Amino acid sequence: MLGKKKPEVLIVGAGPVGLLSALELTKNNVDVQIIDKEWQRAGHSYALALHAKSLKLFEHLGLLDKVFEHSYKVRTIGIYDEKEQKARLKISDLEDDYAFVTVIQQNLLEKVLEDALLERGVKVMWHHRLAHMDPSEKHTDVIIDKLMTDTLGYIISRTEQVVTKSIREEIPFIIGADGHYSFVRRSLDINFDSVGETQHFAVFEFKTDADLDHEMSIALADGTANALWPLRDGYCRWSFQILDTEASLESRIKERYEVQIGVGDNPELTQNYLEKLLNKRVPWFKGSIENIRWRHMVRFERRLADSYGKFNCWLTGDATHMTSPVGIQGMNGAFLETQQLTTALTKILKENGARQLLNDYDSKWLPEWRFLLGIDGGPKAKSSTDPWIAEHRKTLLSCLPALGEDLAVLMNQIGLKI
Ligand SMILES: Cc1cc2nc3c(=O)[nH]c(=O)nc-3n(C[C@H](O)[C@H](O)[C@H](O)COP(=O)(O)OP(=O)(O)OC[C@H]3O[C@@H](n4cnc5c(N)ncnc54)[C@H](O)[C@@H]3O)c2cc1C
């Protein structure tokens, strides 16, 4: 048996999206269980910002103060080419209660969510892997493996996950928040086709004396998209798109240890290489480089599932869409999705709501992502739009830290219509 009581909803994956789903449902008095095959939450920052619209969700969950405790506010967006600033966007023009973007490390955000869940009596079941699922109209039969890390081998030892127990359960509803290689999605036979070129990014976090003044920057240089995010305590993150590299699929696996020793698994990511990238692509950045605390080469595919779910099993987050990292659209889009999904499940479970609500979820978000990933439509330039902005309109769409109507307002500031 999974926990003391059979859950109404099993959430597979305790990344930011699974944790938020669990919290939303618990708040609505739905019995949930949340499992993750790893032994603890992420060790690094990864998706590092909450869009203005996401802040409203955290307010609704009573977590805004905790988020602000760990965060840095971004109020403007600078858009650059190799030489100079081409435009500055004001996030304060958004008609949101919180008209700014909040930078918070993903590992800290996950901690805030996990702690809040624990306060509501739900403990993440780490080291539990969904190993089998057999969905039907009524419920889903699952097998969950309880794992343990074991050291094997005599002369050369290695650590491996070993199964200590398998739990069988019948689950009314499943949320697959199990990331890009989603087991739930694959078990449902849902395609996850590539819809654009794979991008690779070299990411560096370091201390700097640059005055970043609550501004994030997007630099489109040499056919690449690059981003500068200000962080707390005088740190910043530069993410550089790298064209002549092939980061491995493993680069997408989240590290669980927080401290990185030396250059980690990427010997090419030296300070010298960082300096070259800065000089070539963003010579206008004059800040110092001190104490590089994290560096990583990571692969970002562009993929979209052809459906958000089947039967009683529904997907959210990286399990359904993968996009460019610059505007943090993946995680924030997933938070908005999750709100609709958990509201639909609450209505079905607690108010005898119609199953159609789940199909509505699918019909709302698939077109949204088709647009964001450039499959359908795209931003349009006006006759008065700066020609450089007009030329880069598609790239800018995926780089701005906003979605929906907020994205439209920001695009409008640079003469683009969506
Ligand atoms: C190195 C790196 C850098 C990144 N940088 C950025 C960035 O700059 N900007 C940006 O927007 N995004 C970035 N991302 C992506 C961002 O982290 C994801 O979009 C975000 O984590 C998605 O959250 P999620 O909850 O959907 O999935 P995940 O965070 O991937 O969580 C899924 C969870 O499911 C668990 N799981 C998987 N299979 C099973 C199973 N069978 N049973 C139980 N549990 C399972 C996994 O262990 C994992 O904890 C980065 C990712 C990486 C790896």
The ligand as an SDF file (V2000), in Angstrom:
LIG
                    3D

 53 58  0  0  0  0  0  0  0  0999 V2000
   21.2670   21.6230  -16.4640 C   0  0  0  0  0  0  0  0  0  0  0  0
   19.8840   22.2040  -16.6750 C   0  0  0  0  0  0  0  0  0  0  0  0
   19.7540   23.5720  -16.8630 C   0  0  0  0  0  0  0  0  0  0  0  0
   18.4860   24.1190  -17.0700 C   0  0  0  0  0  0  0  0  0  0  0  0
   18.3780   25.4590  -17.2680 N   0  0  0  0  0  0  0  0  0  0  0  0
   17.1710   26.0080  -17.5280 C   0  0  0  0  0  0  0  0  0  0  0  0
   17.0380   27.3910  -17.8080 C   0  0  0  0  0  0  0  0  0  0  0  0
   18.0110   28.1580  -17.8310 O   0  0  0  0  0  0  0  0  0  0  0  0
   15.8030   27.8590  -18.0910 N   0  0  0  0  0  0  0  0  0  0  0  0
   14.7110   27.0520  -18.0870 C   0  0  0  0  0  0  0  0  0  0  0  0
   13.6010   27.5300  -18.3130 O   0  0  0  0  0  0  0  0  0  0  0  0
   14.8030   25.7450  -17.8190 N   0  0  0  0  0  0  0  0  0  0  0  0
   16.0020   25.1970  -17.5550 C   0  0  0  0  0  0  0  0  0  0  0  0
   16.0960   23.8620  -17.3180 N   0  0  0  0  0  0  0  0  0  0  0  0
   14.8670   23.0470  -17.3910 C   0  0  0  0  0  0  0  0  0  0  0  0
   14.0740   23.1080  -16.1060 C   0  0  0  0  0  0  0  0  0  0  0  0
   14.8600   22.6280  -15.0420 O   0  0  0  0  0  0  0  0  0  0  0  0
   12.8130   22.2860  -16.3190 C   0  0  0  0  0  0  0  0  0  0  0  0
   12.0030   22.9400  -17.2670 O   0  0  0  0  0  0  0  0  0  0  0  0
   12.0150   22.1030  -15.0420 C   0  0  0  0  0  0  0  0  0  0  0  0
   12.7810   21.4460  -14.0640 O   0  0  0  0  0  0  0  0  0  0  0  0
   10.8080   21.2440  -15.3970 C   0  0  0  0  0  0  0  0  0  0  0  0
   10.2130   20.7930  -14.2760 O   0  0  0  0  0  0  0  0  0  0  0  0
    9.3790   19.4340  -14.2460 P   0  0  0  0  0  0  0  0  0  0  0  0
    8.8910   19.3840  -12.8250 O   0  0  0  0  0  0  0  0  0  0  0  0
    8.4130   19.3760  -15.3720 O   0  0  0  0  0  0  0  0  0  0  0  0
   10.4210   18.2720  -14.5330 O   0  0  0  0  0  0  0  0  0  0  0  0
   11.7370   17.8730  -13.7500 P   0  0  0  0  0  0  0  0  0  0  0  0
   12.2890   19.0120  -12.9800 O   0  0  0  0  0  0  0  0  0  0  0  0
   12.6060   17.1860  -14.7270 O   0  0  0  0  0  0  0  0  0  0  0  0
   11.2170   16.8090  -12.6740 O   0  0  0  0  0  0  0  0  0  0  0  0
   10.7860   15.5270  -13.0400 C   0  0  0  0  0  0  0  0  0  0  0  0
   11.0040   14.5900  -11.8660 C   0  0  0  0  0  0  0  0  0  0  0  0
   10.4230   13.3280  -12.1940 O   0  0  0  0  0  0  0  0  0  0  0  0
   11.2210   12.3140  -11.6480 C   0  0  0  0  0  0  0  0  0  0  0  0
   10.9250   11.0600  -12.3840 N   0  0  0  0  0  0  0  0  0  0  0  0
   11.1910   10.7740  -13.6700 C   0  0  0  0  0  0  0  0  0  0  0  0
   10.7640    9.5250  -13.9770 N   0  0  0  0  0  0  0  0  0  0  0  0
   10.2140    9.0160  -12.8550 C   0  0  0  0  0  0  0  0  0  0  0  0
    9.5900    7.7650  -12.5370 C   0  0  0  0  0  0  0  0  0  0  0  0
    9.4560    6.7830  -13.4470 N   0  0  0  0  0  0  0  0  0  0  0  0
    9.1410    7.5810  -11.2720 N   0  0  0  0  0  0  0  0  0  0  0  0
    9.2830    8.5560  -10.3380 C   0  0  0  0  0  0  0  0  0  0  0  0
    9.8640    9.7520  -10.5810 N   0  0  0  0  0  0  0  0  0  0  0  0
   10.3120    9.9910  -11.8240 C   0  0  0  0  0  0  0  0  0  0  0  0
   12.6390   12.8270  -11.8440 C   0  0  0  0  0  0  0  0  0  0  0  0
   13.5400   12.2280  -10.9310 O   0  0  0  0  0  0  0  0  0  0  0  0
   12.4780   14.3210  -11.5880 C   0  0  0  0  0  0  0  0  0  0  0  0
   12.7830   14.7070  -10.2560 O   0  0  0  0  0  0  0  0  0  0  0  0
   17.3370   23.2770  -17.0870 C   0  0  0  0  0  0  0  0  0  0  0  0
   17.4670   21.9150  -16.8680 C   0  0  0  0  0  0  0  0  0  0  0  0
   18.7300   21.3660  -16.6690 C   0  0  0  0  0  0  0  0  0  0  0  0
   18.8680   19.9020  -16.4140 C   0  0  0  0  0  0  0  0  0  0  0  0
  1  2  1  0
  2  3  1  0
  2 52  2  0
  3  4  2  0
  4  5  1  0
  4 50  1  0
  5  6  2  0
  6  7  1  0
  6 13  1  0
  7  8  2  0
  7  9  1  0
  9 10  1  0
 10 11  2  0
 10 12  1  0
 12 13  2  0
 13 14  1  0
 14 15  1  0
 14 50  1  0
 15 16  1  0
 16 17  1  0
 16 18  1  0
 18 19  1  0
 18 20  1  0
 20 21  1  0
 20 22  1  0
 22 23  1  0
 23 24  1  0
 24 25  2  0
 24 26  1  0
 24 27  1  0
 27 28  1  0
 28 29  2  0
 28 30  1  0
 28 31  1  0
 31 32  1  0
 32 33  1  0
 33 34  1  0
 33 48  1  0
 34 35  1  0
 35 36  1  0
 35 46  1  0
 36 37  1  0
 36 45  1  0
 37 38  2  0
 38 39  1  0
 39 40  1  0
 39 45  2  0
 40 41  1  0
 40 42  2  0
 42 43  1  0
 43 44  2  0
 44 45  1  0
 46 47  1  0
 46 48  1  0
 48 49  1  0
 50 51  2  0
 51 52  1  0
 52 53  1  0
M  END
$$$$
